[in-house]
Amino acid sequence: MNAGVPGQGWTGQGWTGHAVASDVTLEAIEDGLAAVGGVAFAALAVGVRDSAHRDPSAPDLALLDVGRAVPAAIVTTTNRVRAAPCIVGVDHVSSGPIRAVVVNSGNANACTGPQGLIDARAMTAGVASALGCDPQAVVPMSTGVIGVPLPVERIVAGMPALVAGLRSGATAAGELARAMMTTDTRPKQSAVRVSTQGASAVVAGVAKGAGMIEPAMATMLSIIVTDAQLDADTAADVLREVVERTFNRISVDSCGSTNDTVVLLATGDAGPMPRHAIVAALETVAARLAHDIVTDGEGVTRVARLRIGGAADLATATALGRAVAASALFRTALHGSDPNWGRILAAMGTSSAPFDPDRVAVRFGPVVVCRDGGAVPYDLPAAVAVLREAEVDIDVDLHLGEAEAVFLVADLSAGYVHVNAEYTT
């Protein structure tokens, strides 16, 4: 699977535009998180939230255990309003190796003041007591309604049963993936085997997310595990690089979350791997999960792969891409299959990033609709047909340099409004 070749399909690394080196082979694996040996999973219903968009009797507490404390890395939300589990998670990863990740859905434990931090630490202490490890070897994650006190007593009371239910295998991994869901309609897992220079390793991940997805980290949680040998510094370095091209480039509604967290755990069982090979595998898994988040977005009917190319530098391409992704007018035009390319230029013009409007070209699929910042004759039915597809390629060329940034942007539909107008009721 040469998932790094642009244009080879959105379900792999290809949508990011970052190519895989010729000496790296990536093979998709069907078992998701269970593809990494030695990892156990558990899920349990403890009543975190009394009413939800899904069956309230479904599991809302989950645990991933790699069996021992291993090197880890974490990236959390850029929102200045940070949930308690983000603060505790960063503190624990900074303190040393991590053994387990505990996740609750139905309550974000955000905007809950000092008590929120106490509750997040109580979650980790409860897991640690049942597992027999240090509380700082546990990372907490929470997702759900903001501003509601976490029912921590129910969660902590469920920890012994949760730990007792740990088991390996695809079924257990799938139960964990479902327990993490909020408004998601389906669980999200991905795994690949990476091979190069006689060595091989597995990278596998799980994610949740469907709303409050904005391209500066998104409203999502993700746990990624690899059996490659990485030290904590290398894990942090590669995770930051990959997150920037994947989870940091997706948008459902341009609404940033308080709880975004991605954790990477490296068991080391497969031995060392070249950095570029691990980056390729990690990016393939993260790109697939990011793609699944956007396509499962609240009310989403189509997704645009938006490429801002020909920029003087990456910062400019990224800023302009985010401006377009944040435009409600662009996203409603996408929903209506309307080739109104003026929405794109107008959105870019709201950014402080420098560009020359008179040099911009815009293409919907193969149909060029704008050149040198102005209209050109084009086949309207052909452009509309492109925009009616579930996944649409939109290319913007600034003609100012070689840098580019690629985003996945969802349309804005009445379905999105319906879900969020009634989220807490």
C-alpha positions as a Markdown table, in Angstrom:
| # | Residue | x | y | z |
|---|---|---|---|---|
| 1 | Met | 0.0 | 0.0 | 0.0 |
| 2 | Asn | 1.8 | 3.2 | -1.1 |
| 3 | Ala | -0.5 | 5.3 | 1.0 |
| 4 | Gly | 1.7 | 8.3 | 0.8 |
| 5 | Val | 1.2 | 9.1 | -2.9 |
| 6 | Pro | -1.1 | 12.1 | -3.3 |
| 7 | Gly | -4.3 | 11.2 | -5.1 |
| 8 | Gln | -4.2 | 7.5 | -4.2 |
| 9 | Gly | -7.3 | 7.7 | -2.0 |
| 10 | Trp | -8.4 | 9.7 | 1.0 |
| 11 | Thr | -8.6 | 6.7 | 3.3 |
| 12 | Gly | -4.9 | 6.5 | 3.8 |
| 13 | Gln | -2.1 | 9.0 | 4.2 |
| 14 | Gly | -2.6 | 10.3 | 0.6 |
| 15 | Trp | -5.0 | 13.2 | 1.5 |
| 16 | Thr | -2.2 | 15.0 | 3.4 |
| 17 | Gly | 0.0 | 15.3 | 0.3 |
| 18 | His | 3.0 | 14.0 | 2.2 |
| 19 | Ala | 4.7 | 11.3 | 0.3 |
| 20 | Val | 6.2 | 8.1 | 1.8 |
| 21 | Ala | 9.9 | 7.3 | 1.1 |
| 22 | Ser | 10.5 | 4.6 | -1.5 |
| 23 | Asp | 12.1 | 2.2 | 1.0 |
| 24 | Val | 9.0 | 2.1 | 3.2 |
| 25 | Thr | 6.2 | -0.4 | 2.8 |
| 26 | Leu | 2.9 | 0.1 | 4.6 |
| 27 | Glu | 0.3 | -2.7 | 4.9 |
| 28 | Ala | -3.2 | -2.1 | 6.2 |
| 29 | Ile | -4.3 | -4.3 | 9.1 |
| 30 | Glu | -7.9 | -5.0 | 9.9 |
| 31 | Asp | -7.7 | -5.6 | 13.7 |
| 32 | Gly | -7.4 | -1.9 | 14.7 |
| 33 | Leu | -5.8 | -1.4 | 18.1 |
| 34 | Ala | -5.7 | -5.2 | 18.7 |
| 35 | Ala | -3.0 | -5.4 | 16.0 |
| 36 | Val | -0.5 | -4.4 | 18.6 |
| 37 | Gly | 0.4 | -7.3 | 20.8 |
| 38 | Gly | 0.2 | -7.1 | 24.6 |
| 39 | Val | -2.5 | -4.4 | 24.8 |
| 40 | Ala | -5.7 | -5.0 | 26.7 |
| 41 | Phe | -9.0 | -3.2 | 26.6 |
| 42 | Ala | -12.1 | -2.8 | 28.7 |
| 43 | Ala | -15.4 | -0.9 | 28.6 |
| 44 | Leu | -18.2 | -0.5 | 31.1 |
| 45 | Ala | -21.4 | 1.5 | 31.6 |
| 46 | Val | -21.4 | 3.5 | 34.8 |
| 47 | Gly | -24.0 | 6.2 | 34.0 |
| 48 | Val | -21.7 | 9.2 | 33.3 |
| 49 | Arg | -24.6 | 10.9 | 31.6 |
| 50 | Asp | -28.2 | 10.1 | 32.2 |
| 51 | Ser | -29.4 | 11.1 | 28.7 |
| 52 | Ala | -27.3 | 11.0 | 25.5 |
| 53 | His | -27.6 | 10.8 | 21.7 |
| 54 | Arg | -27.1 | 7.1 | 22.0 |
| 55 | Asp | -28.3 | 4.3 | 24.3 |
| 56 | Pro | -27.6 | 5.5 | 27.9 |
| 57 | Ser | -27.0 | 1.9 | 28.9 |
| 58 | Ala | -24.1 | 1.7 | 26.4 |
| 59 | Pro | -20.6 | 1.7 | 27.9 |
| 60 | Asp | -19.3 | 5.2 | 28.8 |
| 61 | Leu | -16.1 | 4.3 | 30.5 |
| 62 | Ala | -13.1 | 2.7 | 28.8 |
| 63 | Leu | -9.6 | 1.6 | 29.6 |
| 64 | Leu | -6.5 | 0.8 | 27.5 |
| 65 | Asp | -3.6 | -1.0 | 29.2 |
| 66 | Val | -0.2 | -1.8 | 27.7 |
| 67 | Gly | 0.8 | -3.9 | 30.7 |
| 68 | Arg | 3.7 | -1.7 | 31.9 |
| 69 | Ala | 4.8 | 1.9 | 31.8 |
| 70 | Val | 6.3 | 2.8 | 28.4 |
| 71 | Pro | 7.5 | 6.0 | 26.7 |
| 72 | Ala | 4.7 | 8.3 | 25.7 |
| 73 | Ala | 3.8 | 11.6 | 24.1 |
| 74 | Ile | 0.8 | 13.8 | 24.2 |
| 75 | Val | -0.7 | 16.7 | 22.3 |
| 76 | Thr | -3.8 | 18.6 | 23.6 |
| 77 | Thr | -6.1 | 21.4 | 22.6 |
| 78 | Thr | -4.8 | 24.8 | 21.7 |
| 79 | Asn | -8.0 | 26.3 | 23.3 |
| 80 | Arg | -7.2 | 28.6 | 26.2 |
| 81 | Val | -10.1 | 27.0 | 28.0 |
| 82 | Arg | -8.5 | 23.6 | 28.7 |
| 83 | Ala | -10.4 | 20.7 | 30.3 |
| 84 | Ala | -9.1 | 19.2 | 33.5 |
| 85 | Pro | -8.1 | 15.9 | 31.9 |
| 86 | Cys | -5.9 | 17.7 | 29.4 |
| 87 | Ile | -4.0 | 19.5 | 32.2 |
| 88 | Val | -3.6 | 16.3 | 34.2 |
| 89 | Gly | -2.6 | 14.3 | 31.1 |
| 90 | Val | 0.1 | 16.7 | 30.1 |
| 91 | Asp | 1.4 | 16.7 | 33.7 |
| 92 | His | 1.5 | 12.9 | 33.8 |
| 93 | Val | 3.2 | 12.4 | 30.4 |
| 94 | Ser | 5.8 | 15.0 | 31.4 |
| 95 | Ser | 6.5 | 13.1 | 34.6 |
| 96 | Gly | 7.5 | 9.8 | 32.9 |
| 97 | Pro | 6.3 | 6.6 | 31.2 |
| 98 | Ile | 2.6 | 5.8 | 30.8 |
| 99 | Arg | 0.9 | 2.4 | 31.2 |
| 100 | Ala | -2.8 | 3.1 | 30.7 |
| 101 | Val | -5.3 | 5.6 | 29.3 |
| 102 | Val | -8.8 | 5.9 | 30.9 |
| 103 | Val | -11.6 | 7.6 | 28.9 |
| 104 | Asn | -15.1 | 8.6 | 29.9 |
| 105 | Ser | -17.8 | 9.9 | 27.5 |
| 106 | Gly | -20.9 | 11.9 | 28.3 |
| 107 | Asn | -19.1 | 14.5 | 30.4 |
| 108 | Ala | -16.2 | 16.7 | 29.3 |
| 109 | Asn | -15.0 | 17.7 | 32.8 |
| 110 | Ala | -14.3 | 21.1 | 31.3 |
| 111 | Cys | -15.1 | 24.5 | 33.0 |
| 112 | Thr | -15.4 | 22.6 | 36.3 |
| 113 | Gly | -12.9 | 24.6 | 38.3 |
| 114 | Pro | -10.5 | 23.2 | 40.9 |
| 115 | Gln | -12.9 | 20.3 | 41.5 |
| 116 | Gly | -12.4 | 19.2 | 37.9 |
| 117 | Leu | -8.7 | 18.7 | 38.5 |
| 118 | Ile | -9.4 | 16.7 | 41.7 |
| 119 | Asp | -11.9 | 14.5 | 39.8 |
| 120 | Ala | -9.5 | 13.9 | 36.8 |
| 121 | Arg | -6.8 | 12.8 | 39.3 |
| 122 | Ala | -9.3 | 10.6 | 41.1 |
| 123 | Met | -9.9 | 8.8 | 37.8 |
| 124 | Thr | -6.2 | 8.1 | 37.4 |
| 125 | Ala | -5.9 | 7.1 | 41.0 |
| 126 | Gly | -8.8 | 4.7 | 40.7 |
| 127 | Val | -7.2 | 3.0 | 37.7 |
| 128 | Ala | -3.8 | 2.9 | 39.4 |
| 129 | Ser | -5.2 | 1.3 | 42.5 |
| 130 | Ala | -6.9 | -1.5 | 40.5 |
| 131 | Leu | -3.9 | -2.0 | 38.2 |
| 132 | Gly | -1.3 | -1.7 | 40.9 |
| 133 | Cys | 0.7 | 1.1 | 39.2 |
| 134 | Asp | 1.6 | 4.7 | 39.9 |
| 135 | Pro | -1.3 | 7.2 | 39.3 |
| 136 | Gln | 1.0 | 9.3 | 37.2 |
| 137 | Ala | 1.3 | 6.3 | 34.8 |
| 138 | Val | -2.3 | 6.8 | 33.8 |
| 139 | Val | -3.6 | 9.5 | 31.4 |
| 140 | Pro | -7.3 | 10.6 | 31.7 |
| 141 | Met | -9.5 | 11.6 | 28.8 |
| 142 | Ser | -13.0 | 13.0 | 28.9 |
| 143 | Thr | -15.6 | 14.0 | 26.3 |
| 144 | Gly | -19.1 | 15.2 | 26.4 |
| 145 | Val | -21.0 | 18.2 | 27.9 |
| 146 | Ile | -19.0 | 21.1 | 29.1 |
| 147 | Gly | -19.7 | 22.8 | 32.5 |
| 148 | Val | -21.3 | 19.9 | 34.3 |
| 149 | Pro | -19.6 | 18.4 | 37.3 |
| 150 | Leu | -18.1 | 14.9 | 36.6 |
| 151 | Pro | -20.0 | 12.1 | 38.4 |
| 152 | Val | -16.6 | 10.9 | 39.6 |
| 153 | Glu | -18.0 | 8.7 | 42.3 |
| 154 | Arg | -19.7 | 6.5 | 39.7 |
| 155 | Ile | -16.5 | 6.4 | 37.7 |
| 156 | Val | -14.2 | 5.5 | 40.5 |
| 157 | Ala | -16.7 | 2.9 | 41.8 |
| 158 | Gly | -16.5 | 1.2 | 38.4 |
| 159 | Met | -12.8 | 1.0 | 38.2 |
| 160 | Pro | -12.3 | -2.4 | 39.9 |
| 161 | Ala | -14.8 | -4.0 | 37.5 |
| 162 | Leu | -13.3 | -2.1 | 34.5 |
| 163 | Val | -9.8 | -3.4 | 35.3 |
| 164 | Ala | -11.2 | -6.9 | 35.9 |
| 165 | Gly | -12.7 | -6.8 | 32.5 |
| 166 | Leu | -9.5 | -6.1 | 30.6 |
| 167 | Arg | -8.9 | -8.5 | 27.7 |
| 168 | Ser | -7.1 | -8.5 | 24.4 |
| 169 | Gly | -8.5 | -8.9 | 20.9 |
| 170 | Ala | -10.5 | -7.1 | 18.2 |
| 171 | Thr | -13.8 | -7.4 | 20.0 |
| 172 | Ala | -12.5 | -5.8 | 23.2 |
| 173 | Ala | -10.8 | -3.0 | 21.2 |
| 174 | Gly | -14.1 | -2.4 | 19.4 |
| 175 | Glu | -15.9 | -2.0 | 22.7 |
| 176 | Leu | -13.4 | 0.5 | 23.8 |
| 177 | Ala | -13.9 | 2.5 | 20.6 |
| 178 | Arg | -17.6 | 2.5 | 21.0 |
| 179 | Ala | -17.4 | 3.6 | 24.7 |
| 180 | Met | -15.5 | 6.7 | 23.6 |
| 181 | Met | -18.2 | 7.9 | 21.3 |
| 182 | Thr | -20.6 | 10.8 | 21.9 |
| 183 | Thr | -22.4 | 12.1 | 18.7 |
| 184 | Asp | -20.3 | 9.8 | 16.6 |
| 185 | Thr | -22.3 | 7.4 | 14.5 |
| 186 | Arg | -19.6 | 4.8 | 14.2 |
| 187 | Pro | -16.3 | 3.7 | 15.9 |
| 188 | Lys | -13.0 | 4.7 | 14.4 |
| 189 | Gln | -9.9 | 2.5 | 14.4 |
| 190 | Ser | -6.9 | 2.1 | 12.0 |
| 191 | Ala | -3.8 | 0.0 | 11.9 |
| 192 | Val | -0.8 | -0.5 | 9.6 |
| 193 | Arg | 2.3 | -2.6 | 9.5 |
| 194 | Val | 5.4 | -0.7 | 8.4 |
| 195 | Ser | 8.5 | -2.4 | 7.0 |
| 196 | Thr | 11.9 | -1.0 | 5.9 |
| 197 | Gln | 15.5 | -2.1 | 5.9 |
| 198 | Gly | 14.6 | -5.5 | 7.3 |
| 199 | Ala | 12.7 | -4.2 | 10.3 |
| 200 | Ser | 8.9 | -4.0 | 10.8 |
| 201 | Ala | 6.5 | -2.6 | 13.4 |
| 202 | Val | 2.8 | -2.0 | 13.9 |
| 203 | Val | 1.1 | 1.4 | 14.5 |
| 204 | Ala | -2.6 | 1.3 | 15.5 |
| 205 | Gly | -5.0 | 3.9 | 16.7 |
| 206 | Val | -8.5 | 4.7 | 17.9 |
| 207 | Ala | -10.3 | 8.1 | 17.8 |
| 208 | Lys | -13.6 | 9.7 | 18.5 |
| 209 | Gly | -15.0 | 12.9 | 17.2 |
| 210 | Ala | -17.9 | 14.3 | 15.1 |
| 211 | Gly | -18.5 | 17.9 | 16.2 |
| 212 | Met | -16.6 | 20.9 | 17.5 |
| 213 | Ile | -13.9 | 20.0 | 14.9 |
| 214 | Glu | -11.6 | 22.9 | 14.0 |
| 215 | Pro | -8.2 | 22.8 | 12.2 |
| 216 | Ala | -6.1 | 23.7 | 15.3 |
| 217 | Met | -6.6 | 20.4 | 16.9 |
| 218 | Ala | -10.2 | 19.3 | 17.0 |
| 219 | Thr | -12.9 | 18.0 | 19.3 |
| 220 | Met | -11.5 | 14.6 | 19.3 |
| 221 | Leu | -9.7 | 12.1 | 21.4 |
| 222 | Ser | -7.2 | 9.6 | 20.0 |
| 223 | Ile | -5.0 | 6.9 | 21.4 |
| 224 | Ile | -2.2 | 5.6 | 19.2 |
| 225 | Val | -0.1 | 2.6 | 20.2 |
| 226 | Thr | 3.0 | 1.2 | 18.4 |
| 227 | Asp | 5.3 | -1.7 | 19.2 |
| 228 | Ala | 8.3 | 0.3 | 17.7 |
| 229 | Gln | 11.0 | 1.3 | 20.1 |
| 230 | Leu | 10.8 | 5.1 | 20.7 |
| 231 | Asp | 12.1 | 7.2 | 23.6 |
| 232 | Ala | 9.9 | 9.9 | 25.0 |
| 233 | Asp | 11.6 | 12.8 | 23.1 |
| 234 | Thr | 11.4 | 11.0 | 19.8 |
| 235 | Ala | 7.7 | 10.1 | 20.4 |
| 236 | Ala | 6.9 | 13.7 | 21.2 |
| 237 | Asp | 8.7 | 14.9 | 18.1 |
| 238 | Val | 7.1 | 12.6 | 15.6 |
| 239 | Leu | 3.6 | 13.0 | 17.2 |
| 240 | Arg | 3.8 | 16.8 | 16.9 |
| 241 | Glu | 4.9 | 16.5 | 13.3 |
| 242 | Val | 2.1 | 14.1 | 12.3 |
| 243 | Val | -0.6 | 15.9 | 14.3 |
| 244 | Glu | 0.2 | 19.1 | 12.4 |
| 245 | Arg | -0.6 | 17.4 | 9.0 |
| 246 | Thr | -3.6 | 15.3 | 10.1 |
| 247 | Phe | -5.7 | 16.1 | 13.2 |
| 248 | Asn | -4.6 | 19.8 | 12.9 |
| 249 | Arg | -6.0 | 20.0 | 9.3 |
| 250 | Ile | -9.6 | 18.9 | 9.7 |
| 251 | Ser | -12.7 | 21.0 | 10.1 |
| 252 | Val | -16.4 | 20.0 | 10.6 |
| 253 | Asp | -17.5 | 23.3 | 12.1 |
| 254 | Ser | -14.5 | 25.5 | 13.0 |
| 255 | Cys | -15.4 | 25.3 | 16.6 |
| 256 | Gly | -12.4 | 24.5 | 18.8 |
| 257 | Ser | -12.8 | 22.1 | 21.7 |
| 258 | Thr | -11.6 | 22.2 | 25.3 |
| 259 | Asn | -10.7 | 18.5 | 25.4 |
| 260 | Asp | -8.7 | 17.5 | 22.3 |
| 261 | Thr | -6.1 | 15.0 | 23.2 |
| 262 | Val | -3.9 | 12.6 | 21.2 |
| 263 | Val | -1.7 | 10.2 | 23.2 |
| 264 | Leu | 1.1 | 8.0 | 21.7 |
| 265 | Leu | 2.4 | 4.9 | 23.6 |
| 266 | Ala | 5.4 | 3.0 | 22.4 |
| 267 | Thr | 5.9 | -0.5 | 23.8 |
| 268 | Gly | 9.2 | -1.1 | 22.1 |
| 269 | Asp | 8.5 | -4.9 | 21.6 |
| 270 | Ala | 9.3 | -4.7 | 17.8 |
| 271 | Gly | 12.6 | -2.9 | 18.4 |
| 272 | Pro | 13.9 | 0.3 | 16.8 |
| 273 | Met | 12.7 | 1.7 | 13.4 |
| 274 | Pro | 14.1 | 4.5 | 11.3 |
| 275 | Arg | 12.3 | 7.8 | 12.1 |
| 276 | His | 11.0 | 8.3 | 8.6 |
| 277 | Ala | 9.3 | 4.9 | 8.6 |
| 278 | Ile | 7.6 | 5.6 | 12.0 |
| 279 | Val | 6.4 | 9.0 | 10.7 |
| 280 | Ala | 5.0 | 7.4 | 7.6 |
| 281 | Ala | 3.1 | 4.7 | 9.6 |
| 282 | Leu | 1.9 | 7.1 | 12.3 |
| 283 | Glu | 0.7 | 9.6 | 9.7 |
| 284 | Thr | -1.1 | 6.9 | 7.8 |
| 285 | Val | -3.0 | 5.9 | 10.9 |
| 286 | Ala | -3.7 | 9.5 | 12.0 |
| 287 | Ala | -4.8 | 10.5 | 8.5 |
| 288 | Arg | -7.3 | 7.7 | 8.3 |
| 289 | Leu | -8.7 | 8.5 | 11.7 |
| 290 | Ala | -8.9 | 12.2 | 10.9 |
| 291 | His | -10.6 | 11.4 | 7.6 |
| 292 | Asp | -13.1 | 9.2 | 9.5 |
| 293 | Ile | -13.8 | 12.0 | 12.0 |
| 294 | Val | -14.7 | 14.5 | 9.2 |
| 295 | Thr | -16.8 | 12.0 | 7.2 |
| 296 | Asp | -18.7 | 11.1 | 10.4 |
| 297 | Gly | -19.2 | 14.8 | 11.3 |
| 298 | Glu | -22.5 | 16.0 | 12.5 |
| 299 | Gly | -24.8 | 16.5 | 9.6 |
| 300 | Val | -22.0 | 16.1 | 7.0 |
| 301 | Thr | -23.0 | 15.2 | 3.5 |
| 302 | Arg | -19.8 | 15.9 | 1.7 |
| 303 | Val | -16.1 | 16.7 | 2.5 |
| 304 | Ala | -13.7 | 18.8 | 0.5 |
| 305 | Arg | -10.0 | 18.0 | 0.3 |
| 306 | Leu | -8.9 | 21.7 | 0.2 |
| 307 | Arg | -5.3 | 22.3 | -1.0 |
| 308 | Ile | -3.8 | 25.7 | -0.7 |
| 309 | Gly | -0.7 | 25.6 | -2.9 |
| 310 | Gly | 1.8 | 27.9 | -4.5 |
| 311 | Ala | 2.3 | 29.7 | -1.2 |
| 312 | Ala | 5.5 | 31.5 | -0.2 |
| 313 | Asp | 5.7 | 29.5 | 3.1 |
| 314 | Leu | 3.8 | 26.9 | 5.1 |
| 315 | Ala | 2.5 | 29.4 | 7.6 |
| 316 | Thr | 0.8 | 31.4 | 4.8 |
| 317 | Ala | -0.8 | 28.3 | 3.2 |
| 318 | Thr | -2.0 | 27.1 | 6.6 |
| 319 | Ala | -3.5 | 30.5 | 7.6 |
| 320 | Leu | -5.4 | 30.8 | 4.3 |
| 321 | Gly | -6.6 | 27.3 | 4.5 |
| 322 | Arg | -8.0 | 27.8 | 8.0 |
| 323 | Ala | -9.7 | 31.0 | 6.8 |
| 324 | Val | -11.5 | 29.1 | 4.1 |
| 325 | Ala | -12.3 | 26.2 | 6.4 |
| 326 | Ala | -13.9 | 28.6 | 8.9 |
| 327 | Ser | -16.2 | 30.2 | 6.3 |
| 328 | Ala | -19.9 | 29.3 | 6.7 |
| 329 | Leu | -20.5 | 30.7 | 3.2 |
| 330 | Phe | -17.9 | 28.4 | 1.7 |
| 331 | Arg | -19.2 | 25.4 | 3.6 |
| 332 | Thr | -22.9 | 26.1 | 2.7 |
| 333 | Ala | -21.9 | 26.4 | -1.0 |
| 334 | Leu | -20.1 | 23.1 | -0.6 |
| 335 | His | -23.3 | 21.6 | 0.8 |
| 336 | Gly | -25.4 | 23.0 | -2.1 |
| 337 | Ser | -22.8 | 21.9 | -4.8 |
| 338 | Asp | -22.5 | 25.5 | -5.8 |
| 339 | Pro | -19.2 | 26.3 | -7.6 |
| 340 | Asn | -19.1 | 29.8 | -6.1 |
| 341 | Trp | -15.4 | 30.2 | -6.1 |
| 342 | Gly | -15.7 | 33.8 | -4.9 |
| 343 | Arg | -16.5 | 32.4 | -1.4 |
| 344 | Ile | -13.0 | 31.0 | -1.3 |
| 345 | Leu | -11.2 | 34.2 | -2.3 |
| 346 | Ala | -13.4 | 36.3 | 0.1 |
| 347 | Ala | -12.6 | 34.0 | 3.0 |
| 348 | Met | -8.8 | 34.1 | 2.3 |
| 349 | Gly | -9.1 | 37.9 | 2.2 |
| 350 | Thr | -10.2 | 37.9 | 5.9 |
| 351 | Ser | -6.8 | 36.5 | 6.9 |
| 352 | Ser | -3.8 | 38.6 | 7.7 |
| 353 | Ala | -1.6 | 36.1 | 5.7 |
| 354 | Pro | -0.1 | 37.8 | 2.6 |
| 355 | Phe | -1.2 | 36.8 | -0.9 |
| 356 | Asp | -1.9 | 38.5 | -4.2 |
| 357 | Pro | -5.6 | 38.1 | -5.2 |
| 358 | Asp | -4.8 | 38.8 | -8.8 |
| 359 | Arg | -2.6 | 35.7 | -9.1 |
| 360 | Val | -5.0 | 33.2 | -7.5 |
| 361 | Ala | -6.3 | 30.2 | -9.5 |
| 362 | Val | -9.1 | 27.9 | -8.3 |
| 363 | Arg | -10.0 | 24.4 | -9.5 |
| 364 | Phe | -12.9 | 22.1 | -8.6 |
| 365 | Gly | -11.7 | 18.7 | -9.5 |
| 366 | Pro | -10.5 | 19.1 | -13.1 |
| 367 | Val | -12.6 | 22.2 | -13.8 |
| 368 | Val | -10.7 | 25.5 | -13.6 |
| 369 | Val | -13.2 | 28.2 | -12.5 |
| 370 | Cys | -10.8 | 31.1 | -11.7 |
| 371 | Arg | -7.5 | 32.3 | -13.0 |
| 372 | Asp | -5.5 | 35.4 | -12.1 |
| 373 | Gly | -8.1 | 36.2 | -9.5 |
| 374 | Gly | -10.9 | 36.4 | -12.0 |
| 375 | Ala | -13.6 | 34.4 | -13.7 |
| 376 | Val | -12.9 | 32.2 | -16.7 |
| 377 | Pro | -15.4 | 30.4 | -19.0 |
| 378 | Tyr | -16.0 | 26.9 | -17.6 |
| 379 | Asp | -18.4 | 24.0 | -17.9 |
| 380 | Leu | -20.9 | 24.7 | -15.1 |
| 381 | Pro | -22.7 | 21.3 | -15.1 |
| 382 | Ala | -19.3 | 19.6 | -14.9 |
| 383 | Ala | -18.3 | 21.7 | -11.9 |
| 384 | Val | -21.6 | 21.0 | -10.2 |
| 385 | Ala | -21.2 | 17.3 | -10.9 |
| 386 | Val | -17.8 | 17.4 | -9.2 |
| 387 | Leu | -19.3 | 19.1 | -6.1 |
| 388 | Arg | -22.1 | 16.6 | -5.8 |
| 389 | Glu | -19.6 | 13.8 | -5.0 |
| 390 | Ala | -19.2 | 12.8 | -1.4 |
| 391 | Glu | -15.5 | 13.7 | -1.5 |
| 392 | Val | -14.5 | 16.7 | -3.5 |
| 393 | Asp | -11.0 | 18.0 | -4.5 |
| 394 | Ile | -10.7 | 21.8 | -4.4 |
| 395 | Asp | -7.3 | 23.3 | -5.4 |
| 396 | Val | -6.3 | 26.9 | -4.8 |
| 397 | Asp | -2.9 | 28.0 | -6.3 |
| 398 | Leu | -1.5 | 31.3 | -5.1 |
| 399 | His | 1.4 | 31.3 | -7.6 |
| 400 | Leu | 3.8 | 32.8 | -5.1 |
| 401 | Gly | 6.0 | 29.8 | -4.1 |
| 402 | Glu | 6.2 | 26.1 | -3.5 |
| 403 | Ala | 4.6 | 25.6 | 0.0 |
| 404 | Glu | 1.2 | 24.0 | 0.4 |
| 405 | Ala | -1.2 | 22.9 | 3.1 |
| 406 | Val | -4.0 | 20.4 | 2.7 |
| 407 | Phe | -7.2 | 20.4 | 4.8 |
| 408 | Leu | -10.3 | 18.2 | 5.0 |
| 409 | Val | -13.4 | 20.5 | 5.3 |
| 410 | Ala | -17.0 | 19.4 | 5.9 |
| 411 | Asp | -20.0 | 21.0 | 4.4 |
| 412 | Leu | -22.6 | 22.9 | 6.7 |
| 413 | Ser | -26.0 | 21.4 | 6.6 |
| 414 | Ala | -29.3 | 21.7 | 8.4 |
| 415 | Gly | -28.5 | 18.4 | 10.1 |
| 416 | Tyr | -25.6 | 20.0 | 11.9 |
| 417 | Val | -27.9 | 22.7 | 13.2 |
| 418 | His | -30.4 | 20.1 | 14.4 |
| 419 | Val | -27.9 | 18.1 | 16.3 |
| 420 | Asn | -26.3 | 21.0 | 18.1 |
| 421 | Ala | -29.5 | 22.9 | 18.8 |
| 422 | Glu | -30.6 | 20.1 | 21.0 |
| 423 | Tyr | -27.2 | 18.8 | 22.3 |
| 424 | Thr | -27.9 | 19.2 | 26.0 |
| 425 | Thr | -31.6 | 18.6 | 25.9 |
